[in-house]
Amino acid sequence: MSKGKFITFEGVDGAGKSTHLHWFADVLRQRGLDVLVTREPGGTPLGERLREILLSQPMHAETEALLMFAARLEHIGQVIRPALRRGTWVVSDRFSDASFAYQGGGRGVALSKLEQLERWVHEDLQPDLTLLFDIPIEVARQRLSSNTSLDRFEQEQGSFFEKVRQAYLERYQKNPQRFVLIDAAQTPEAVKADLEKIILALA
């Protein structure tokens, strides 16, 4: 049995990645693939409980980073690796790039500490493909403005998200072989057209 592929969707809040993720997975399924959709933080019972805490409770930036990677360790062991081993394609809403962007870029946690956590938790596992939904922050904030139940991250100021966006772009520049940059300011139809081209190249 061939190993499954691991695909991650990344981007700032309001970029629209979650809107397109399930559609992307459905198109892969239509092409005969077994696809598992998951998310971070979350993906396991413990991960979902940690998600509730992370999205609602104020905490030290390094505590936040540690909890993110703790949830990720469970996620990898219980969900991601078993699925990949049985040939299932895993499509995840966020992975470690989000920690480098949000806790590193946004919160200012030292990259050396995040790199150490990454090596500890999943040194031999990286996504086969990461789709980075990039968008001007003012557009992302406008998209979120109609949401009346914003979580702790979504309530951050624009300056926080500018740092997050720049950290994402730095990850993209350092790993161009893994990342595909999606212009998320386009219409949903245009974004889907871009994603369809990626699917054709993948499967």
Secondary structure, 3 states (H helix, E strand, C coil): CCCCCEEEEEECCCCCHHHHHHHHHHHHHHCCCCEEEEECCCCCHHHHHHHHHHHHCCCCHHHHHHHHHHHHHHHHHHHHHHHHHCCCEEEEECCHHHHHHHHHHHCCCCHHHHHHHHHHHHCCCCCCEEEEEECCHHHHHHHHCCCCCCCCCCCCCHHHHHHHHHHHHHHHHHCCCCEEEEECCCCHHHHHHHHHHHHHHHC
